Amino acid sequence: MAAAWAQWEHVTKVDPDKALHDGDTYAGIADTGTDAIIVGGTTNVTEARVQPILDVLSSTEIPIFVEPTYRPSSSHTEALSGYLLPIVLNADDPLWITGAHHEWVRSSDLQWDYVHPEAYIVLNPTSSVAMYTQADCDLDVDDVVAYAELAEQVLGQQIVYLEYSGMLGDPAVVASTRDALSSAQLFYGGGIHDYESAYQMATVADTVIVGDVLHEDGVVTVEETVRGVRDAKHDS
């Protein structure tokens, strides 16, 4: 059976700690053409903030996943397809490598079929996620590739996520990382703000994640990024 994300080209990430752009609705995100919605963020992401968004999205037909930075409960709404659990490989704080995950496993009764790990490599040192996880972002392309290979070949990860969070990454680094992977899917996130940046990164990553642009510029611009990704995949 193919993984849920196997056909994802474009994904929109909703941060529960940020407001939507004027006039936008959560349900409207599903109409942009994006392949899936991920609900998650770095700070103030709690079950109390996430649940109302899931309730609104219950009528949509696209996959809805949550990236929890809280201990998720075993309850599932009709909208929830599952959890994507970040493991930050280059975090200096072990809480975000195994610490929080150990606590979740120890104290939860989750249905594990709903839980899928993501091997994160955080690459923007000024981002909230880098500071929060104390990530070592002083990495060259060989370091990044080695982390990706470690994720896939040693840890058996099916998703490798290059997180530039707020800045557009180096396409050469992204391309080298994808080339090094045998079967894991490469997610890319960071700095996608228009058609051109979406097109550029879709040529070097399997899946492009947009986040800040949703909250800053709205669903109309998200639609532009969807077109950029689709055109890049069509042209490749």
C-alpha positions in Angstrom: 0.0 0.0 0.0 1.4 3.4 -1.0 2.2 5.9 1.7 -0.4 8.6 2.2 2.1 11.2 1.1 3.4 9.4 -2.0 1.5 11.6 -4.5 1.9 14.9 -2.6 3.4 17.6 -4.7 2.2 20.6 -2.8 1.2 20.8 0.9 -0.1 23.8 2.9 0.9 24.1 6.5 -1.5 25.9 8.9 0.0 27.4 12.1 -2.7 27.4 14.8 -0.7 30.2 16.5 -1.2 32.5 13.5 -4.3 34.2 12.1 -5.5 33.6 8.6 -5.3 36.4 6.1 -8.2 38.8 6.0 -11.4 37.1 4.6 -9.8 33.7 4.3 -11.3 30.6 5.8 -9.7 27.3 6.8 -12.1 25.5 4.5 -11.0 27.7 1.6 -7.4 26.3 1.9 -8.7 23.0 0.5 -10.0 24.7 -2.6 -6.5 26.0 -3.6 -5.6 22.7 -5.2 -3.1 21.8 -2.5 -2.7 18.0 -2.0 -2.9 18.0 1.8 -3.0 20.2 4.9 -0.6 19.9 7.8 -1.6 21.6 11.0 1.4 22.5 13.1 3.9 25.1 14.2 6.8 25.8 16.6 5.1 27.6 19.6 1.8 27.6 21.3 0.5 24.6 19.4 -1.9 22.9 21.7 -4.7 20.4 21.3 -7.1 23.2 22.3 -5.9 25.3 19.4 -5.7 22.5 16.9 -9.1 20.9 17.5 -11.3 23.8 16.3 -9.3 23.8 13.0 -9.9 20.1 12.6 -13.6 20.6 13.3 -13.8 23.2 10.5 -11.9 21.0 8.1 -14.0 18.0 8.7 -16.0 18.7 5.5 -12.9 18.7 3.3 -11.9 15.7 1.3 -8.1 16.2 1.2 -5.8 14.6 3.8 -5.4 16.5 7.1 -2.4 15.7 9.2 -1.2 17.2 12.5 2.4 17.9 13.5 2.1 17.8 17.2 4.5 19.7 19.6 2.2 18.6 22.4 1.4 15.0 23.5 -1.5 14.0 21.2 -4.5 12.2 22.6 -5.9 9.0 21.2 -9.0 10.8 20.0 -9.5 11.2 16.2 -11.9 13.4 14.4 -13.3 12.5 11.0 -11.0 15.1 9.4 -7.8 13.8 10.9 -5.8 11.4 8.6 -3.0 11.0 11.1 0.1 12.6 12.8 3.4 13.5 11.3 5.9 13.3 14.1 9.0 15.5 13.7 12.4 14.2 14.6 15.0 17.0 14.3 18.2 15.2 13.4 20.4 18.3 13.9 18.9 19.5 17.2 21.3 20.1 20.0 18.5 19.7 22.4 17.8 15.9 22.6 14.2 16.7 23.6 13.5 17.0 19.8 15.4 13.9 18.8 14.0 11.4 21.2 13.0 13.1 24.4 9.5 14.3 23.7 8.9 11.2 21.6 9.8 8.9 24.5 7.3 10.7 26.7 4.6 10.5 24.1 5.2 6.7 23.7 5.4 6.2 27.4 2.2 8.0 28.3 -0.1 7.6 25.3 -2.3 4.9 23.8 -2.0 6.2 20.3 -3.0 4.0 17.4 0.4 3.7 15.7 -1.0 3.2 12.3 -1.9 6.9 12.4 1.6 8.1 13.4 4.4 8.7 10.8 7.8 10.1 11.7 9.5 12.9 9.7 13.3 13.3 9.7 13.7 17.1 9.9 17.0 18.9 9.0 16.6 22.5 10.1 18.7 24.9 8.1 17.7 28.5 8.9 19.6 29.5 12.1 17.4 32.6 12.7 14.1 30.7 12.6 12.0 29.9 15.6 12.3 26.2 15.1 16.1 26.4 15.0 16.3 28.4 18.2 13.6 26.3 19.9 15.4 23.0 19.1 18.9 24.5 19.4 19.6 23.2 15.9 23.1 23.2 14.5 22.5 24.9 11.2 26.2 25.4 10.3 26.1 22.6 7.8 27.5 22.3 4.3 26.0 20.3 1.5 27.9 17.1 2.5 26.6 17.4 6.1 23.0 17.8 4.9 23.3 14.8 2.5 24.8 12.7 5.3 21.9 13.5 7.6 19.5 12.6 4.8 21.3 9.3 4.2 21.4 8.6 8.0 17.7 9.2 8.1 16.9 6.8 5.3 19.5 4.1 5.5 20.1 3.9 9.3 16.9 5.1 10.9 14.6 3.8 8.1 12.7 7.1 7.7 10.3 7.5 4.8 10.2 11.3 4.9 13.2 13.6 4.9 12.2 17.2 5.5 14.5 20.1 4.7 13.2 23.0 6.8 14.5 26.4 5.9 11.6 28.0 7.7 11.2 31.6 6.6 14.0 31.7 4.0 14.4 30.3 0.5 16.9 27.5 0.6 19.8 26.7 -1.7 18.4 24.7 -4.7 21.7 22.9 -5.1 21.6 21.6 -1.6 18.0 20.5 -2.0 18.8 18.7 -5.3 21.9 17.0 -3.9 19.8 15.7 -1.0 17.1 14.3 -3.2 19.7 12.7 -5.4 21.1 10.9 -2.3 17.8 9.4 -1.3 16.8 6.0 -2.7 13.1 5.8 -1.7 12.4 8.3 1.0 10.4 11.3 0.0 12.0 14.7 0.2 9.8 17.5 1.7 11.0 21.0 1.3 9.7 24.0 3.3 10.9 27.6 3.6 10.5 30.9 1.7 7.9 29.9 -0.9 6.1 33.1 -1.5 5.0 33.1 -5.1 4.8 31.2 -8.4 8.5 31.4 -9.2 9.8 30.3 -5.9 7.4 27.4 -5.8 8.4 26.4 -9.4 12.1 26.6 -8.5 11.9 24.3 -5.5 9.4 21.9 -7.1 12.2 21.1 -9.6 14.5 19.8 -6.8 12.2 18.5 -4.1 9.5 15.8 -4.2 7.0 17.8 -2.1 6.9 21.5 -1.5 5.4 22.8 1.7 4.1 26.4 2.0 3.2 27.9 5.3 4.0 31.6 6.1 2.5 32.7 2.7 -0.9 31.4 3.8 -1.0 33.6 6.9 0.8 36.6 5.3 -0.7 36.8 1.8 -3.7 34.5 1.8 -5.2 31.6 -0.2 -4.9 33.5 -3.5 -1.1 33.4 -3.2 -1.2 29.8 -2.1 -3.1 29.1 -5.3 -0.2 30.7 -7.2 2.3 28.4 -5.5 0.2 25.4 -6.4 0.3 26.4 -10.0 4.1 26.9 -9.8 4.5 23.4 -8.4 2.2 21.8 -10.9 3.9 23.5 -13.8 7.4 22.4 -12.6 6.3 18.8 -12.2 4.7 18.9 -15.6 7.8 20.4 -17.3 10.3 18.0 -15.6 
